[in-house]
Amino acid sequence: MQGIISGRELRVLLATIVVVGLILFPIYWMVVTAHLPTTLVLSRTPPLLPPLNEMSFDAFGRALLRRPFLVWMGNTLIVAIGSTVLSLVIATLAGYSLSRYRSKMQEYSGLALLVSKMLPGSLIVIPFFIMASRAGMIDSRFALILANTSVGVPFATWMMKGYFDAIPREIDAAATIDGCSRLQALWYVVMPIARPGLTAAAIYLFIVAWADFVFARTLINSPDLWTLTTGLASFVGEHGVDWPGLMAAGTLSMVPIFILFVLLEPYLVSGMAAGAVK
Amino acid sequence: MDNDRGFALALLAPALICVLGLVGWPMVQIVTFSLVEGKGLNVLETAGRIWGLGNYVSVLTDSETWESVLTTLLYVVGSVAPAFVLGMLVALLLNQQFPLRRALRCLALLPWAAPGVLVSIIFLWLFDPSYGVVNYLLRVTGISNADIGWFTNEDTALIAVLIPSIWKSFPFFALTILGALQTIPEDLYEAADIDGANKLQSFFHVTWPGVRGPAILAIVLNSLWALREFDIIFATTGGGPFRATETLGIRAYTEAFSFFELGRASTLGVLTIAMALFFVLIARRPLQKEFF
């Protein structure tokens, strides 16, 4: 039967396509709306299947020109990359320490990281705002990077610990016997092996930072420094929203995340049950 | 060995500074502000502080607080339970053998990666009263001809907020359960089959025991996340209309940044943490059974 799809496989395939189609309908509708002229969008009978001859990219032009979309995207990139790099460096060192050394200190630190993984977000934003205003760091991208790092480090540390646990200790030991310092052993011997884990953690951190809204809305006032999420949220409640324009902006903001998610997904399925969640 | 301990600590130090400075200290601040007497921004004054439970009395005797507690519970249960069922069904489907499995699995889990604000905007458009596709489908199928203002009507707002929340959170359940499903050996299903078990029996005796641990953990984590959900509620309704979707998290944020009542806001924050601890306490027994 090789090469031929069995009847059962075909049924499962069809069922899955229907389910996935329903799940993705909201995203499909965003992309379709972004390509429709306003006359068709503001209609009581919207076309469920896009009329191909009326599709246009006008809305994308409006999103890019009438709104500082590229500025928002640039700000988001700076913050997301900054906090990903910072979190990843801190989390890699800490994850290695938690994986290789056992002491009361490690135990308490592991617990503290676990607890702080449960709490952040809308709760700590209030004291965070007060701290930032006292330090004169409102409207500072650096404060936003720090805020995202506080969310990222606990997650990424546990992810990295999981990956380091899977690498035998004998490898570090062999490297130190060969004359490496412990830091060199980590950098030259362990890190190359842990690279898939490092990639997964980096993508994960980036996706989380890209999505941040509560910190960006609270710590940033000046529209020049808005991120994509604060920018998109600013459309809401406007009178006569330009829906195709907004959906075009939404589609564009989703593209990088979509690409990263495709790269991350295999790690997620195997990692979620193993180390990433615990 | 002392040297080893120093090295281990040095590696940990940046993370500890990060956690203590950016999570621990803010938590201390919240508790401190909640215990200072004073209105508005006065709680920030460090000179001449008077300690007291004024904020707690004011928050706990406010009937609106308890309405928010109820809304929070409805939101947590109403988003986590359907997301769990949906995630389980999708995971069972994706665990089968079929062509294009990898690509379809990736697409089915995509909502997880969509930023909350983007999800909000997409659903605001889907549920738009006049031009939204949902009301259009209801009209075409003859279910309802009314232009329902899903997010602006007091009676439907909570449901309208729950739908995007479920859509965004079910992939986490699917991912967790799918990961666990893949660790169940095929022999167990064959054995169940030989013993004459039907589909439902083999689900309860083979599948469920295999995924129970990760599933319970995912339920607890998701409940904690739902408890402090901000993005979707804030970007769609902002807690309205008439506070119909105002959870404790949203209420704390509004008290702090719209009314500048930092004492009350911090007290609501402490209350939210207490609720989170309560959840963990309820879940302690099953969690202990699975993991310790």
Boltz contact constraints between the chains, C-beta under 6 A:
constraints:
  - contact:
      token1: [A, 9]
      token2: [B, 98]
      max_distance: 6.0
  - contact:
      token1: [A, 12]
      token2: [B, 96]
      max_distance: 6.0
  - contact:
      token1: [A, 12]
      token2: [B, 98]
      max_distance: 6.0
  - contact:
      token1: [A, 13]
      token2: [B, 98]
      max_distance: 6.0
  - contact:
      token1: [A, 13]
      token2: [B, 99]
      max_distance: 6.0
  - contact:
      token1: [A, 16]
      token2: [B, 93]
      max_distance: 6.0
  - contact:
      token1: [A, 16]
      token2: [B, 104]
      max_distance: 6.0
  - contact:
      token1: [A, 20]
      token2: [B, 104]
      max_distance: 6.0
  - contact:
      token1: [A, 20]
      token2: [B, 107]
      max_distance: 6.0
  - contact:
      token1: [A, 20]
      token2: [B, 108]
      max_distance: 6.0
  - contact:
      token1: [A, 23]
      token2: [B, 108]
      max_distance: 6.0
  - contact:
      token1: [A, 26]
      token2: [B, 122]
      max_distance: 6.0
  - contact:
      token1: [A, 26]
      token2: [B, 126]
      max_distance: 6.0
  - contact:
      token1: [A, 29]
      token2: [B, 133]
      max_distance: 6.0
  - contact:
      token1: [A, 30]
      token2: [B, 122]
      max_distance: 6.0
  - contact:
      token1: [A, 42]
      token2: [B, 131]
      max_distance: 6.0
  - contact:
      token1: [A, 46]
      token2: [B, 133]
      max_distance: 6.0
  - contact:
      token1: [A, 46]
      token2: [B, 136]
      max_distance: 6.0
  - contact:
      token1: [A, 90]
      token2: [B, 14]
      max_distance: 6.0
  - contact:
      token1: [A, 90]
      token2: [B, 15]
      max_distance: 6.0
  - contact:
      token1: [A, 90]
      token2: [B, 18]
      max_distance: 6.0
  - contact:
      token1: [A, 93]
      token2: [B, 11]
      max_distance: 6.0
  - contact:
      token1: [A, 94]
      token2: [B, 12]
      max_distance: 6.0
  - contact:
      token1: [A, 94]
      token2: [B, 15]
      max_distance: 6.0
  - contact:
      token1: [A, 96]
      token2: [B, 11]
      max_distance: 6.0
  - contact:
      token1: [A, 97]
      token2: [B, 8]
      max_distance: 6.0
  - contact:
      token1: [A, 97]
      token2: [B, 11]
      max_distance: 6.0
  - contact:
      token1: [A, 97]
      token2: [B, 12]
      max_distance: 6.0
  - contact:
      token1: [A, 101]
      token2: [B, 8]
      max_distance: 6.0
  - contact:
      token1: [A, 109]
      token2: [B, 12]
      max_distance: 6.0
  - contact:
      token1: [A, 109]
      token2: [B, 16]
      max_distance: 6.0
  - contact:
      token1: [A, 112]
      token2: [B, 19]
      max_distance: 6.0
  - contact:
      token1: [A, 116]
      token2: [B, 19]
      max_distance: 6.0
  - contact:
      token1: [A, 116]
      token2: [B, 23]
      max_distance: 6.0
  - contact:
      token1: [A, 118]
      token2: [B, 224]
      max_distance: 6.0
  - contact:
      token1: [A, 121]
      token2: [B, 228]
      max_distance: 6.0
  - contact:
      token1: [A, 122]
      token2: [B, 228]
      max_distance: 6.0
  - contact:
      token1: [A, 122]
      token2: [B, 230]
      max_distance: 6.0
  - contact:
      token1: [A, 122]
      token2: [B, 249]
      max_distance: 6.0
  - contact:
      token1: [A, 123]
      token2: [B, 228]
      max_distance: 6.0
  - contact:
      token1: [A, 123]
      token2: [B, 269]
      max_distance: 6.0
  - contact:
      token1: [A, 124]
      token2: [B, 26]
      max_distance: 6.0
  - contact:
      token1: [A, 126]
      token2: [B, 256]
      max_distance: 6.0
  - contact:
      token1: [A, 126]
      token2: [B, 265]
      max_distance: 6.0
  - contact:
      token1: [A, 127]
      token2: [B, 26]
      max_distance: 6.0
  - contact:
      token1: [A, 127]
      token2: [B, 29]
      max_distance: 6.0
  - contact:
      token1: [A, 127]
      token2: [B, 30]
      max_distance: 6.0
  - contact:
      token1: [A, 128]
      token2: [B, 26]
      max_distance: 6.0
  - contact:
      token1: [A, 150]
      token2: [B, 22]
      max_distance: 6.0
  - contact:
      token1: [A, 150]
      token2: [B, 23]
      max_distance: 6.0
  - contact:
      token1: [A, 153]
      token2: [B, 15]
      max_distance: 6.0
  - contact:
      token1: [A, 153]
      token2: [B, 18]
      max_distance: 6.0
  - contact:
      token1: [A, 157]
      token2: [B, 15]
      max_distance: 6.0
  - contact:
      token1: [A, 182]
      token2: [B, 7]
      max_distance: 6.0
  - contact:
      token1: [A, 207]
      token2: [B, 113]
      max_distance: 6.0
  - contact:
      token1: [A, 211]
      token2: [B, 115]
      max_distance: 6.0
  - contact:
      token1: [A, 213]
      token2: [B, 117]
      max_distance: 6.0
  - contact:
      token1: [A, 213]
      token2: [B, 231]
      max_distance: 6.0
  - contact:
      token1: [A, 214]
      token2: [B, 230]
      max_distance: 6.0
  - contact:
      token1: [A, 229]
      token2: [B, 115]
      max_distance: 6.0
  - contact:
      token1: [A, 229]
      token2: [B, 117]
      max_distance: 6.0
  - contact:
      token1: [A, 232]
      token2: [B, 117]
      max_distance: 6.0
  - contact:
      token1: [A, 232]
      token2: [B, 121]
      max_distance: 6.0
  - contact:
      token1: [A, 233]
      token2: [B, 117]
      max_distance: 6.0
  - contact:
      token1: [A, 233]
      token2: [B, 235]
      max_distance: 6.0
  - contact:
      token1: [A, 243]
      token2: [B, 125]
      max_distance: 6.0
  - contact:
      token1: [A, 250]
      token2: [B, 118]
      max_distance: 6.0
  - contact:
      token1: [A, 250]
      token2: [B, 121]
      max_distance: 6.0
  - contact:
      token1: [A, 257]
      token2: [B, 113]
      max_distance: 6.0
  - contact:
      token1: [A, 261]
      token2: [B, 113]
      max_distance: 6.0
  - contact:
      token1: [A, 262]
      token2: [B, 106]
      max_distance: 6.0
  - contact:
      token1: [A, 265]
      token2: [B, 106]
      max_distance: 6.0
  - contact:
      token1: [A, 268]
      token2: [B, 175]
      max_distance: 6.0
  - contact:
      token1: [A, 269]
      token2: [B, 178]
      max_distance: 6.0
  - contact:
      token1: [A, 269]
      token2: [B, 179]
      max_distance: 6.0
  - contact:
      token1: [A, 272]
      token2: [B, 175]
      max_distance: 6.0
  - contact:
      token1: [A, 272]
      token2: [B, 176]
      max_distance: 6.0
  - contact:
      token1: [A, 272]
      token2: [B, 179]
      max_distance: 6.0
  - contact:
      token1: [A, 273]
      token2: [B, 179]
      max_distance: 6.0
  - contact:
      token1: [A, 273]
      token2: [B, 180]
      max_distance: 6.0
  - contact:
      token1: [A, 273]
      token2: [B, 214]
      max_distance: 6.0
